[in-house]
Amino acid sequence: MHWLRRQQIRWEIFFIVLVLIAGLGIWGGMHSRARLHDLQSKELTLKYAYSQMELEKLNLQQKLRHTDSNSYIVARARDEYGYIMDGEIRFEVENPDLLDNYTTDEWQIILDDLRLQD
């Protein structure tokens, strides 16, 4: 009978160890899934950032191809430095919000009037 009690204790220990191993396996699996989800999310973020950088690279390459042309140089001089050509008149609008209410036809009338004044 003594050996029967020992046998029962061994089975109980075996069962407890088996439950612990199963619990660790389940916990590890859940942890791995959370980690996998996190890595997949980071991968998507990096893919998006990479595609944005590729677009920026294409834009920069396109700009670089045009830097040697006179039209590009003139456009940059006009936009960034306020360069005007001989015979042109520079207009600076101090309150651009006032200009929003004009239609295209009204703008044409104003420009025609300005040309007539020259």
Summary of the structure (lengths in Angstrom):
residues: 118
radius of gyration: 37.8
end to end distance: 123.1
largest distance: 123.1
contacts: 200
relative contact order: 0.03
helix: 82%
strand: 0%
